[in-house]
Amino acid sequence: MVSAIITVLLIIASVVLDQVSKLLVVANMELGQSIDVIPGIFRFTYIHNEGAAFGSMADSRWIFMILSSVAIIAILVYMFWKKPQSKLLRAALILVAGGGIGNMIDRIFLGYVIDFLDFCAFPNLWMWIFNVADACVCIGAGLLALWMILDIIKDEKAKKAAVNALTDKGNTDVTDADENENGDENA
């Protein structure tokens, strides 16, 4: 029960952080305006993103909204039904769900997503502007990938340990049989 409450509070916190940051941008910047935070490296640039992640699929807004809704619901059902024990997996799912909900709020009420985080140091390599919700989803996806890799490694180690245990038991049985045969001959 406590775990479920903490999970809900963390999802709400990520949504609130995203929405408050967007409200601050809308209240203090003009659309298209850029403000240098670290000149030549990072700035706030206020834009409206009518597409999916990083402005892709702008003409497929409803398809993306449906797929996002299904994914968010699936994550929430999994988290509250299966109650994963891994803190890393829970953190990953909380971030993905919170970020997805934050951007879904924009899409439903505004018809677009407010983006403003602009890393401009490498314009030929990175040209996308994003927001706190996008960052949550990307970090959550990265943590999910890390959890999957660690889980695969854990499973492989467990399989190897089981095989080694069987092999060691087999060797012990053979050694015991040899001792019995030798012991019988000496008697």
N, C-alpha and C positions, 0 to 999 in steps of 0.2 A: 504494500500500500504506500509506504513512504517513498519507495523507488518510483512508483507511478506519479506521485505528486511532484517529486523532484524533476522527473522527465517532462511533465507538463509545464512546470515553471521555467525550465531551461528552454523549451521550445518557445514559450511566450516571450522570454527575455530576448531571444534572437530575433523574433518578429518585431518586438518593440524597438530594439536597437536599430533595425533596418528602417522601420517606419519613421522613427524620430530623426534619424540622419537625413532621410529624404525630405521630411518637413522642413528641416533647417536649411537644406539646399534651396527648396522652393521659396522659402521666406526671405532668403538673403542673396539670391543670385537671379540673374536674368537668363532665360533660355539661351543656350549657346555661349554663355560667358565662361571664361576660364580664369582661375585664380591660382597663381603659382604658390605651392607649399614648399617645395624644394626645387628651385629653378632648374629647368632642364632635365629633371628626373620625375617629379610627381606634382600633379596639380589637380584641382577640382574643376571639372568641366561639366556643366549641367546640360544634359540632353534627354530627349524622350526616345526610348527604345520600343518600337512597335513590333519587334520580332521576338525570337527566342533568345537563347544565350548569345551574348555579344552581337545582337542585331540580326542574327541569321533567321531565316524562315519568316520574314515580315509578312508575306502574303498568306501564311498558314496559321494565323493567330488562334483560331478556334480549335484546330486540330491540336496545337501545342497546349492550349488550356485544358482540353479534355485529357490528353496524355499526362500532363502535370498533375491534374486532379486525381487521376487513377493512381499515379505513383505515390503521391502524398498519402492517400487513403491506405494504400497497400503498406507503406512504411508504418503508419500509425497502428493499423490492425496487427501487423507483425510484432511491433514493440509491446503492445498491451496484451496480446494473446500469448505470444511465445516468451515474453519477458527475458530477452537475452541477458546472460550473466556477464558477458565480456563488457567491461567499461569502455574499451576502445570501440566496440561495435555500437554500443548505446550512444556514445558521443558522436560517432559518424552519422547515425540515423537521426539524432536530434538536430544536428547541423543541417542535414539535407532537408528534413521536414520543415524546420524553421525558415530556412532560406526559400524553399518552395512556397510556403505560405506567404512570406513577405512579398514576393514578386506576384503571387496570385492576387493579393489584395490590390496591388496597382493595376493589374490587367482587368480585374472585375470593375473597379470603381473609376479608373481613368482611361482604360483602353490602351494603355502603354505602361512601360516601366520607367521609372526615374533612375537614370544612371549618372554618376558623377565622379567616380574614382578613375583617374587617368594617369597611368604610368607612361610617361612620354620619353623616357631615356633612350629607348630603342625603337624609333618609329617604324623601321622596316621589319622589325621582329614582332613587336607588340603594338597594335594600333586600336585596341578595344577599350571602351570605357564601360565600367561596371559599377556595382553597388555592394552594400554590405550583404544583402541576400545572396547575390552571386558568389561572393567570397565564402559565405557559409556553405553553399552547395558544393563549391569546388574543394574546400578544405574537408568537408564531410566525405566527398567522393574519394579524396586521397586517403583519408583515414580508413574508409571502407576497403579500399584496395590493399592498404597495409594490413588490416585485420585478416583479409582473405589470404594474403601471402603467409602471414604468421600462422594462421590456422592450418594451411596446407603443410607447412614445415612441422608443426606440432603433430599432425596426423602421420606424416612420414616417419618422424622420430618414434611415435608410438608403435607403428607397424614394425619398424626396425627392432625396437626393444622386444616386441612380442616374438619376432622371428629368432632373435638372439636367445630369448628365454627358452623357446622350444628347442633350439639347437643345443644349448647348455644342458637342458634336461635330458635330451637324447644322449649326449656325451656322458652324463652322470650315470644313466642307466647302463650304457655299454661298459663303463668302468666298473660298476658294481657287479655286472655279470662276469667280467674278466676276473675280478677278485674272488667271486664265488667258485669259478672253475678252478682257479689256481689254489684256492683254499681247499677244495675237495681233493685235488691231486696230492697235496701235502699231507692230508690226513690219513 
